[in-house]
Every structure is written in C-alpha cells, then in structure tokens.
C-alpha cells in the first residue's frame, strides 16, 4: 500500500503540454518510449534512460510510425505491446506489437467507456490504461457529468474483460490516477493547479481503505498532470506535468493481514 510520494526528479523538459512517456512495465528492457501530444501516431524509442535524458547520445532514437493514431495520454506498454485508445473511436483499445510494427489485436471496452472525459482536468483522455503487479487495467468515467470512475481488469493476452467495478471516486476535480498492487489511487487538484492530493482510493478486494493510509500529496507542480502511471518493475511513478517528464519515488509498505 502507498504510504507517501517521497521525491520527484525532472528527467527531461519539453515544450509539449500533453503527452506520455514510459518503459515497458513488465519486461527487463531498458528502452524508454516518448509519445508527444494527445493525438498522434509517432512513437520515439530511446535505447535507455540516459539516451532519453541527454538527447545527443548515440544511438539516436528510433522513430516508430503507428498504423493508427492514439487519443489521450493513457497509453501503456506491457511485454512489448503498446496499448492505446484508438483515435476516432468511442471505446476501441488497440494492442500494437512494437517489434513487428503491426496491430496484434483490438477490443471494445464495455460499460459506456469513452463517452466522457475520464478526468475533469485532463482535456483529451477518455480512457486511461494502467499496469501494475496484477496486469492490465482500464479506467474511464461512468455516465453523467463528472461521473464516478469505472475500473476494469483486462487480460492482456486475449483482451478479455475479467471484471469491472463501479468505484466511489469521482472524475470531478480529478487529473490522473494509477493502479498499484490492485488498488486505484486518484489524484485531485482544484482548478487543475496544485496541491495535487490523492483523496480517493479504491481497493476491489476491500483490503485497503482510506482509513489505512496517511494523507497523500504529490510534490507541488504548477499545473495538472497530463498523465501519471505506475511502473511495477521499478516501483516508481512516471508523470508528465506542463512539459516536464517526471519520476516520483514512492514509499510503500506491506499491509498486515487482520488477526
């Protein structure tokens, strides 16, 4: 369970307000992927974190042109596959093989996904994807203006829906979320400006409640986050805030079972 966000490191600064960046959440690859903008089909692949930070380092990044554009900033990479919301569709998720540069599979996310922004302060993301120790997840807003978030567990191999939960977490005032050890943490801010605080936590298994957790804040940043995604391999958050690519280091602890 998350006990605190310890520190932040600005890895890179770009001029782009929206985008996402990540490493493969499962494989041991050192590659860093850089996706600029909320509607695009160009993925930059850097050999490692140093090459990403320094830009001038050899080898130069590989430019991957996808066959489809993504919508929003909710992309994730899981075992060499890029999962993203297909632009121009309401709720289609594409599984893209980065090595073969081809669409491997696709699915339609159920439950009214894609009809409303998932977070009020993220103006382009209708479906946010996440990866944690348990696999692949999708987060979207339920019906109504600023509805409650819906959390869906997806089997990444078959793209089958394992289960879906209506959470008590509202999309109003939300800017991002992430899943850590099967628990959804939603980041809120007033007017899209700091402080950024995690004030809604949802555990589908009911093992963790907000009463178990301290007050959780992210270090103050000037604007709302374009994305915040947890990487279970290095136990850090990868985030994008006002053109800055950021890593947040986390403090976690194992929840003790009830006697």
C-alpha positions as CSV (number, residue, x, y, z in Angstrom):
1,X,0.0,0.0,0.0
2,X,1.2,3.5,-0.8
3,X,2.4,5.5,2.2
4,X,3.8,8.5,0.5
5,X,5.4,10.2,-2.5
6,X,8.9,10.8,-1.4
7,X,10.6,12.9,-4.1
8,X,10.4,14.0,-7.7
9,X,13.1,14.1,-10.4
10,X,12.6,16.1,-13.6
11,X,14.1,13.8,-16.2
12,X,13.5,15.9,-19.2
13,X,11.9,19.2,-20.2
14,X,10.0,19.7,-23.4
15,X,7.6,22.3,-24.7
16,X,4.6,20.0,-25.1
17,X,1.8,20.3,-22.6
18,X,0.3,16.9,-23.2
19,X,1.9,13.5,-23.8
20,X,3.1,10.3,-22.1
21,X,6.3,8.5,-21.5
22,X,7.1,5.1,-20.2
23,X,9.2,2.0,-20.0
24,X,7.8,-1.5,-20.5
25,X,6.1,-2.3,-17.3
26,X,6.9,-6.0,-17.3
27,X,10.0,-6.9,-19.4
28,X,13.5,-6.1,-18.4
29,X,14.1,-3.8,-21.5
30,X,15.8,-0.5,-20.7
31,X,14.1,1.3,-23.6
32,X,12.2,4.5,-23.0
33,X,9.2,5.4,-25.1
34,X,8.1,9.0,-25.7
35,X,4.7,9.9,-27.1
36,X,4.1,13.6,-27.7
37,X,0.6,15.1,-27.8
38,X,-2.9,13.8,-27.2
39,X,-3.5,12.8,-30.9
40,X,-0.5,11.4,-32.7
41,X,0.9,8.3,-34.3
42,X,4.7,8.8,-33.8
43,X,6.5,7.0,-31.0
44,X,10.1,7.8,-30.2
45,X,12.1,4.8,-28.8
46,X,15.2,5.6,-26.8
47,X,17.8,3.0,-26.0
48,X,17.8,3.8,-22.3
49,X,17.1,6.5,-19.7
50,X,20.4,8.2,-20.3
51,X,19.8,8.5,-24.1
52,X,16.3,9.9,-23.3
53,X,17.7,12.5,-20.9
54,X,20.6,13.7,-23.0
55,X,19.1,13.6,-26.5
56,X,22.6,13.9,-28.1
57,X,23.7,10.5,-27.0
58,X,24.3,7.8,-29.6
59,X,22.4,5.9,-30.7
60,X,19.7,8.3,-31.9
61,X,16.1,7.4,-31.0
62,X,14.1,5.2,-33.3
63,X,11.1,6.7,-34.9
64,X,8.1,4.4,-35.0
65,X,5.1,5.4,-37.1
66,X,2.0,3.6,-35.9
67,X,-0.7,2.4,-38.3
68,X,-3.3,4.2,-36.1
69,X,-3.3,7.4,-34.0
70,X,-3.9,7.4,-30.3
71,X,-6.4,9.5,-28.4
72,X,-5.4,11.0,-25.0
73,X,-2.5,10.2,-22.8
74,X,-3.5,6.9,-21.3
75,X,-1.1,4.6,-23.2
76,X,0.9,1.7,-21.6
77,X,3.5,-0.8,-22.7
78,X,3.2,-4.4,-21.4
79,X,5.5,-7.2,-22.6
80,X,6.5,-5.4,-25.8
81,X,2.9,-4.3,-26.7
82,X,1.7,-0.8,-26.8
83,X,-2.0,-0.5,-25.6
84,X,-3.8,2.7,-26.6
85,X,-7.2,4.2,-27.2
86,X,-7.7,4.4,-31.0
87,X,-8.5,8.0,-32.1
88,X,-11.8,8.4,-33.8
89,X,-13.4,5.6,-31.9
90,X,-15.5,5.7,-28.8
91,X,-14.1,2.8,-26.9
92,X,-11.7,0.8,-29.0
93,X,-8.4,-0.3,-27.4
94,X,-5.6,-1.4,-29.8
95,X,-2.8,-3.8,-28.8
96,X,0.2,-2.9,-31.0
97,X,3.2,-5.1,-31.5
98,X,6.2,-2.7,-31.3
99,X,8.7,-5.2,-32.7
100,X,6.5,-6.2,-35.7
101,X,5.1,-2.7,-36.0
102,X,1.6,-4.1,-36.5
103,X,-1.8,-4.3,-34.8
104,X,-1.9,-7.5,-32.8
105,X,-5.4,-7.3,-31.5
106,X,-8.2,-4.9,-30.6
107,X,-11.2,-4.7,-28.2
108,X,-14.2,-2.6,-27.4
109,X,-14.2,-1.6,-23.8
110,X,-17.7,-2.1,-22.3
111,X,-19.7,-0.1,-19.8
112,X,-20.2,3.1,-21.6
113,X,-16.5,3.8,-21.9
114,X,-15.3,6.8,-23.9
115,X,-18.4,8.9,-23.6
116,X,-16.9,11.4,-21.2
117,X,-13.5,12.6,-20.1
118,X,-12.1,10.3,-17.5
119,X,-10.7,13.2,-15.5
120,X,-12.0,16.8,-15.5
121,X,-8.5,18.3,-15.7
122,X,-7.2,16.1,-18.4
123,X,-9.0,17.5,-21.5
124,X,-8.1,14.8,-24.0
125,X,-8.2,11.5,-22.2
126,X,-11.4,9.4,-22.4
127,X,-9.8,6.0,-21.5
128,X,-6.8,5.7,-19.2
129,X,-4.9,2.4,-19.2
130,X,-2.7,1.2,-16.3
131,X,-0.4,-1.7,-15.5
132,X,0.5,-3.0,-12.0
133,X,1.7,-6.2,-10.4
134,X,-1.6,-7.9,-11.4
135,X,-1.6,-6.9,-15.1
136,X,-3.6,-4.6,-17.3
137,X,-6.4,-2.2,-16.3
138,X,-8.6,0.4,-17.9
139,X,-10.1,3.4,-16.1
140,X,-13.0,5.5,-17.6
141,X,-15.8,7.7,-16.4
142,X,-19.3,6.4,-15.8
143,X,-22.5,8.0,-17.0
144,X,-23.4,11.6,-16.2
145,X,-21.5,14.9,-16.0
146,X,-18.3,14.2,-14.0
147,X,-19.5,10.7,-13.2
148,X,-17.8,8.1,-11.0
149,X,-14.8,6.2,-12.3
150,X,-15.1,2.7,-13.6
151,X,-12.2,0.3,-13.1
152,X,-11.9,-2.7,-15.5
153,X,-9.4,-5.6,-15.3
154,X,-8.3,-6.7,-18.8
155,X,-6.5,-10.0,-19.7
156,X,-3.6,-8.6,-21.9
157,X,-3.2,-11.9,-23.8
158,X,-6.7,-12.2,-25.1
159,X,-8.0,-8.7,-24.4
160,X,-10.9,-10.3,-22.5
161,X,-12.6,-8.4,-19.7
162,X,-12.0,-10.1,-16.4
163,X,-14.2,-7.9,-14.2
164,X,-15.4,-4.3,-13.9
165,X,-16.1,-2.2,-10.8
166,X,-18.0,1.0,-10.3
167,X,-15.8,3.0,-7.8
168,X,-16.8,5.8,-5.5
169,X,-14.1,8.0,-7.0
170,X,-15.5,11.0,-9.0
171,X,-14.0,12.4,-12.2
172,X,-14.8,15.9,-11.0
173,X,-11.6,17.7,-10.0
174,X,-9.5,14.6,-10.9
175,X,-6.5,15.0,-13.1
176,X,-4.9,11.5,-13.2
177,X,-4.9,8.1,-11.5
178,X,-2.7,5.0,-11.2
179,X,-3.1,1.4,-10.0
180,X,-0.6,0.0,-7.5
181,X,-0.9,-3.6,-6.2
182,X,-4.5,-3.8,-7.4
183,X,-5.6,-0.6,-5.8
184,X,-6.7,2.5,-7.6
185,X,-5.3,5.9,-6.5
186,X,-6.9,9.0,-7.9
187,X,-5.1,12.4,-7.9
188,X,-7.2,15.5,-7.5
189,X,-6.5,19.2,-7.7
190,X,-8.6,22.4,-7.6
191,X,-8.8,24.1,-10.9
192,X,-6.1,21.9,-12.3
193,X,-3.5,23.6,-10.1
194,X,-1.7,22.2,-7.1
195,X,-1.7,20.9,-4.4
196,X,-2.1,17.5,-6.0
197,X,-3.6,15.1,-3.5
198,X,-4.8,11.5,-3.5
199,X,-8.2,11.8,-1.9
200,X,-9.9,8.7,-3.3
201,X,-8.5,5.2,-3.0
202,X,-10.4,2.1,-4.2
203,X,-9.5,-1.5,-3.5
204,X,-11.7,-4.0,-5.3
205,X,-10.8,-6.7,-2.7
206,X,-11.7,-4.4,0.2
207,X,-8.3,-5.0,2.0
208,X,-7.3,-1.3,2.0
209,X,-9.4,1.6,2.9
210,X,-8.6,5.3,3.1
211,X,-8.5,5.0,6.9
212,X,-5.4,2.8,6.5
213,X,-3.5,5.5,4.6
214,X,-1.8,8.7,5.6
215,X,-2.7,12.0,3.8
216,X,-1.1,11.5,0.3
217,X,0.2,14.5,-1.6
218,X,2.4,14.8,-4.7
219,X,5.1,17.4,-4.7
220,X,3.7,20.8,-5.8
221,X,3.7,21.3,-9.5
222,X,2.3,24.4,-11.3
223,X,-0.3,22.6,-13.4
224,X,-2.3,19.4,-13.7
225,X,-0.6,16.2,-14.8
226,X,-1.1,15.0,-18.3
227,X,-0.5,11.5,-17.1
228,X,0.7,9.6,-14.0
229,X,1.4,5.9,-14.5
230,X,2.9,3.4,-12.0
231,X,5.7,1.1,-13.2
232,X,5.6,-2.2,-11.2
233,X,9.1,-3.1,-12.3
234,X,10.9,-0.2,-10.7
235,X,8.1,0.8,-8.3
236,X,8.0,4.4,-9.4
237,X,5.5,6.8,-11.0
238,X,6.2,8.2,-14.4
239,X,4.4,11.5,-14.9
240,X,4.1,14.4,-17.4
241,X,3.4,17.9,-16.0
242,X,3.5,21.1,-18.0
243,X,6.1,19.8,-20.5
244,X,8.2,18.1,-17.8
245,X,8.8,14.4,-17.7
246,X,9.0,13.4,-14.1
247,X,9.7,10.4,-11.9
248,X,8.2,10.2,-8.5
249,X,9.7,7.9,-6.0
250,X,7.3,6.1,-3.7
251,X,7.2,4.9,-0.1
252,X,5.2,1.7,0.3
253,X,4.6,-0.9,2.9
254,X,3.0,-4.3,3.1
255,X,-0.4,-4.3,4.6
256,X,-0.6,-6.6,7.7
257,X,-3.4,-9.2,7.5
258,X,-6.2,-8.9,10.0
259,X,-5.8,-11.2,13.0
